[in-house]
């Protein structure tokens, strides 16, 4: 159930992060933005568990997932601009 919850939170976090990050038009489309949000949620979950903020079975909350999604969007934008 934790993975499903992380997926749902990640989808919401990806949408919110797209509005927060300026110039986040690089990953065009809802699907790619949602996938980056899911990746951000998983990054926030596992990074939070490694740091000790979350226990082993606990996932990142909405705020943590948004922060993770913003970080993933910024990294995505950095690497996509370097290729262009």
N, C-alpha and C positions, 0 to 999 in steps of 0.2 A: 504494500500500500504506500510505502514511503516513496518509491520511484514514481508511481502515478501522481502523487501529490506534488513531487518536484516537477514533473512534466506540466501539470496544470499551472503551477505558480510560474514556471519558466515561460510559458506562453504569454501570460499576463505581463511578466517582467520585460519580455522582449518588446511588447507593444509600448509599454511605458518608457522603456529606455530609448526607443526610437524618437520619442518626442523630447526627451531630455538632452540627448547628444546632438550638438549642432553639426550639420553636415552629414547626418547619418543616412543620407540617400544612397550611399554606396551599395549596401545590400538591398537592392530594390526588390520589392515584393513582400507580401505578407508572410509567405512560407519561410523564406530565408531569414527574415527578421525574427519570426517565432522560433526557428531553430537556433539562432544565435542567443535568444533569450533562454532557451532550454539549456544550452551549453553554459551560459552564465549562471544559471541556477545550480547546475551540477558543480561548476567551479566554486561557487560560494558555499555549497554544502560540504564538499570535500576539503576546501581550504579552511572552513570554519571548524570542521572536525579535527583537522591536523593541528590547528592552533589551540583548540580546546574550548571553543565557544559553544559547540554543539556536541552532544553525546553521540555514540556510534549509530544509533538508530534514528537520530533526529535530523531533519532536513532544515535547510535555510528557510527563513521566513520570507515574506514578500519584499521587505526592505533589503535584506541580504541578497536576494535573487536579482533585484533591480540593480544593486551595486555591481554584482557579478556580470550582469548583462551589459551594463554601461562599459565596464572594463573590456569585455569581449568585443563590443562594437568599436571602441576606440582602437583596440589592437587590429581589428579587421580593417578599419579605415586607414590605419597607418600602413599596413602591408599592401592594401589595394592601391594606395596612392604611389607607393614605391614601384609597383609593377607598371603603372601607367606612364 
